[in-house]
């Protein structure tokens, strides 16, 4: 399996008006097209093809399968639980929920987390439109700062951003030109300070009700799970859901570099951390592992597929491995 080449330059809001962003998007699209077309062969190379409505073959039931797809005649005949596979719809509708909150403007690996979000969006749009399917997106950023009051005491703190943030909807359309327009909408969206509402972003995919399809949520999922867990479970009732979690290695453990100034990109709050303390580094790693465990547990409870992309690894190769694992899981145990 070939190793994907790194994305050469980050896509940043500061470059949104120049030729650099267009050049980066062109190289990114070329990279995705060459690698995915070369590594993923088949009639329908989607990340999670839609379940469709046409009946297919049966296979033995495995924990986690949808009980609504039980094949009762085969189950009664063999005395072993079986589920009925369905042929994927050729006109799959895919919706992306792209989280571009301020916490994505961070990275200590080869890219920023925002770069990985844009790259994952490019790969998903390519995998979707190659089959003539429709793809749309909802994009969320931080809440804009409120208007300052007319009179305020000099010692009073400035008002904090409130609300769900700025939410943008890109209608679902088919065709490569429309997919490129969606990718540009994501790449050109500026990161705004303040905390966004991932739950409100995911809930946009529930309203209005749409035909059954694929819903993909791309985020670092740093918001509390109780904020986005319920909307995600509601989304899973009607759609196949894939959660792409973007992680930076410094969010998992701290290096021993002495005094490290740390800034919260969502609030601007500054802290100085003494990383030479091994107990602090151990507590940080334990807290980070507990946080990621809670995220994985919530995603598993919602029935969503979980793909983790890191800023210090080959994101495209990780996506290819995920697709291969999904294909193997779908074909394993199939009766001929």
C-alpha positions in Angstrom: 0.0 0.0 0.0 1.5 3.3 -1.1 2.1 6.0 1.5 0.3 9.3 0.9 2.4 12.4 0.4 1.9 15.2 3.0 -0.2 18.2 2.3 2.3 20.9 1.4 0.8 24.0 2.9 -1.9 24.8 5.4 -5.2 26.5 4.4 -5.6 29.4 6.7 -8.2 32.2 6.8 -5.5 34.8 6.3 -4.9 33.4 2.8 -8.5 33.3 1.9 -8.3 36.1 -0.6 -5.1 35.2 -2.4 -3.9 32.6 -4.9 -2.2 30.5 -2.2 -5.4 28.9 -1.0 -6.5 28.0 -4.5 -3.1 26.4 -5.2 -3.2 24.4 -2.0 -6.7 23.2 -2.7 -5.7 22.2 -6.2 -2.7 20.2 -4.9 -4.9 18.7 -2.2 -7.6 17.6 -4.7 -4.9 16.1 -7.0 -3.4 14.2 -4.0 -6.8 12.8 -2.9 -7.8 11.9 -6.5 -4.5 10.0 -7.3 -4.2 8.2 -3.9 -7.9 7.2 -3.4 -8.4 6.2 -7.0 -5.3 4.1 -6.8 -5.9 2.5 -3.4 -9.7 2.1 -3.4 -10.9 0.1 -6.3 -14.5 -1.1 -6.7 -18.0 -0.1 -7.9 -18.9 1.8 -4.8 -15.9 3.1 -2.8 -17.7 5.1 -0.1 -16.7 5.3 3.5 -20.1 4.0 4.7 -22.3 3.2 1.8 -26.0 3.9 2.4 -28.0 0.8 3.4 -30.3 1.1 0.4 -33.7 -0.5 0.0 -33.0 -3.4 -2.4 -32.6 -6.7 -0.6 -29.3 -8.4 -0.9 -27.6 -11.5 0.7 -28.0 -12.7 4.3 -25.2 -13.2 6.9 -25.1 -14.2 10.5 -26.0 -11.6 13.1 -23.1 -9.8 14.9 -23.4 -7.6 18.0 -24.1 -4.1 16.9 -26.2 -5.0 13.8 -29.5 -3.2 13.3 -32.2 -5.6 14.5 -34.6 -4.0 12.0 -32.7 -5.8 9.3 -33.2 -9.3 10.8 -33.9 -12.0 8.2 -36.5 -13.9 10.0 -37.1 -16.7 7.4 -33.4 -17.6 7.3 -33.2 -17.3 11.1 -36.0 -19.7 11.5 -34.6 -22.1 9.0 -31.1 -22.2 10.3 -31.9 -21.5 14.0 -29.1 -19.0 13.9 -29.8 -15.2 13.9 -29.2 -13.7 10.4 -29.5 -10.2 9.1 -30.4 -9.2 5.5 -27.8 -7.1 3.7 -29.2 -4.4 1.4 -27.7 -3.1 -1.8 -26.4 0.5 -1.5 -28.5 3.2 -3.2 -26.8 4.6 -6.2 -28.0 8.1 -5.4 -26.7 8.4 -1.9 -27.1 11.8 -0.1 -24.2 12.7 2.2 -24.2 15.5 4.6 -21.2 16.8 6.4 -21.2 18.7 9.8 -17.9 20.5 9.8 -16.8 22.0 13.1 -14.4 24.9 12.6 -14.4 26.2 16.1 -11.3 28.1 17.4 -9.9 24.9 19.0 -9.1 23.6 15.5 -6.6 26.4 15.0 -3.9 24.4 16.7 -1.3 21.8 15.7 2.1 20.6 16.7 2.5 17.8 14.1 2.8 18.2 10.4 -0.4 20.2 10.1 -2.9 22.2 12.0 -6.1 20.4 13.0 -8.0 22.7 10.7 -5.8 21.5 7.8 -6.8 17.9 8.6 -10.5 18.9 8.7 -10.2 20.5 5.2 -8.3 17.5 3.9 -10.9 15.0 5.3 -13.6 17.1 3.6 -11.8 16.9 0.3 -11.5 13.1 0.6 -15.2 12.8 1.5 -16.4 15.0 -1.4 -14.3 13.0 -3.8 -15.6 9.6 -2.6 -19.2 10.9 -2.8 -19.3 12.7 -6.1 -17.5 9.9 -8.0 -20.7 7.9 -7.9 -22.9 10.8 -9.0 -24.3 11.3 -5.5 -25.3 14.5 -3.8 -23.3 16.1 -0.9 -24.1 19.0 1.3 -22.6 20.5 4.5 -23.3 22.6 7.6 -20.3 24.5 8.8 -20.0 25.9 12.4 -17.6 28.4 13.9 -17.2 30.2 17.2 -19.7 32.7 18.4 -19.1 36.2 17.2 -18.2 38.7 20.0 -21.2 40.7 21.2 -21.4 44.4 20.7 -19.6 46.3 23.5 -21.9 48.3 25.8 -22.0 52.0 25.4 -20.6 52.6 28.9 -18.5 50.1 30.9 -16.3 50.5 33.9 -12.6 50.2 33.0 -12.1 47.4 35.5 -15.0 45.2 34.3 -14.1 42.2 32.1 -15.2 42.3 28.4 -18.3 40.4 27.6 -17.8 36.8 26.5 -19.2 35.4 23.2 -22.5 33.7 23.6 -24.8 31.7 21.5 -24.3 28.6 19.2 -21.8 30.4 17.0 -22.1 31.0 13.3 -23.8 28.2 11.4 -23.7 28.0 7.6 -25.6 25.6 5.4 -24.4 24.5 1.9 -27.2 22.8 0.0 -26.7 19.2 -1.2 -25.9 19.0 -4.9 -24.3 16.5 -7.3 -21.4 17.2 -9.6 -17.7 17.9 -9.3 -18.2 21.7 -9.6 -20.6 21.8 -6.7 -18.3 19.6 -4.7 -15.4 22.0 -5.3 -17.7 24.9 -4.2 -18.5 23.1 -1.0 -14.8 22.4 -0.4 -14.0 26.1 -0.9 -16.8 27.1 1.4 -15.1 25.0 4.2 -11.6 26.2 3.4 -12.5 29.9 3.2 -14.6 29.9 6.4 -12.7 32.1 9.0 -12.1 30.8 12.4 -13.8 33.0 14.9 -13.0 33.3 18.6 -15.4 32.0 21.2 -17.0 28.6 21.8 -19.2 27.0 19.2 -22.0 24.6 19.9 -21.3 21.2 18.4 -24.7 20.0 19.4 -26.5 22.8 17.5 -24.3 22.0 14.5 -25.2 18.3 14.5 -28.8 19.1 15.1 -28.9 21.0 11.8 -28.6 17.7 10.1 -31.9 16.6 11.8 -33.8 19.6 10.5 -35.5 19.4 8.1 -36.0 15.6 7.9 -34.1 14.2 4.9 -34.1 10.9 3.1 -32.0 8.2 4.6 -28.3 8.6 3.8 -24.9 9.2 5.3 -24.1 11.9 7.9 -20.4 12.7 8.7 -19.4 14.8 11.7 -15.8 16.2 11.5 -14.6 17.8 14.8 -12.1 17.5 17.6 -15.1 16.7 19.9 -13.7 18.8 22.7 -17.2 20.1 23.6 -18.8 18.2 26.5 -20.3 14.9 25.3 -23.6 15.8 26.9 -23.8 18.7 24.5 -23.6 16.7 21.2 -24.4 13.1 22.3 -28.2 13.4 22.2 -28.3 15.1 18.7 -25.9 12.4 17.4 -28.1 9.6 18.7 -31.1 11.3 17.1 -29.3 11.5 13.8 -28.4 7.8 14.0 -32.1 6.8 14.0 -32.5 7.8 10.4 -28.9 7.9 8.9 -25.6 6.1 8.9 -23.3 8.2 11.0 -19.5 8.6 10.7 -17.6 10.6 13.3 -14.1 11.8 12.3 -12.2 12.9 15.3 -9.2 15.2 14.7 -6.5 14.9 17.4 -3.1 16.6 18.0 -0.4 14.7 19.9 0.0 17.5 22.5 -3.7 17.0 23.4 -2.7 13.5 24.6 0.5 14.1 26.5 2.8 17.0 27.4 6.5 17.0 26.5 9.2 17.9 29.1 10.1 21.4 27.8 10.2 23.4 31.0 7.7 26.3 31.5 5.2 26.1 28.6 2.8 29.0 27.9 -0.6 27.6 26.9 -3.4 29.7 25.4 -7.0 28.6 25.1 -7.9 29.5 21.5 -11.6 29.7 22.3 -11.3 32.1 25.2 -7.8 33.6 24.9 -7.0 32.6 28.5 -3.3 32.2 29.1 -1.6 29.7 31.5 1.9 28.8 32.2 2.5 25.1 32.8 5.7 23.6 34.3 6.1 20.5 32.2 9.3 19.4 34.0 7.0 18.0 36.8 6.5 14.3 36.0 3.5 14.1 38.2 1.8 16.9 36.2 2.6 15.2 32.9 1.2 11.9 34.2 -2.0 13.6 35.5 -2.4 15.4 32.2 -2.0 12.1 30.2 -4.5 10.4 32.5 -7.0 13.2 32.1 -6.5 13.3 28.3 -7.0 9.5 28.1 -10.2 9.8 30.2 -11.5 12.5 28.0 -10.9 10.5 24.8 -12.4 7.5 26.4 -15.6 9.4 27.2 -15.7 10.6 23.6 -15.3 7.1 22.2 -18.0 5.8 24.6 -20.5 8.5 23.6 -19.8 7.8 19.9 -20.2 4.1 20.4 -23.5 4.6 22.4 -24.8 6.7 19.4 -24.0 3.8 17.0 -21.6 6.0 14.9 -18.5 4.8 13.1 -15.4 6.3 14.6 -12.3 7.4 12.6 -9.5 9.2 14.4 -7.1 11.4 12.3 -4.0 12.8 13.9 -2.0 15.8 12.8 1.3 13.9 13.1 0.3 10.9 11.0 -0.7 10.2 7.4 -4.3 11.1 7.5 -5.0 9.8 4.0 -3.6 6.4 4.8 -5.6 6.3 8.0 -8.8 6.9 5.9 -7.9 4.2 3.4 -7.3 1.7 6.3 -10.7 2.7 7.7 -12.4 2.1 4.4 -10.7 -1.3 4.1 -11.8 -2.3 7.6 -15.4 -1.3 6.9 -15.4 -3.3 3.7 -14.0 -6.4 5.5 -16.6 -6.0 8.3 -19.4 -5.9 5.7 -18.2 -8.9 3.8 -17.2 -11.1 6.7 -19.6 -13.9 7.4 -21.7 -13.3 4.2 -23.5 -16.4 3.0 -23.1 -17.1 -0.7 
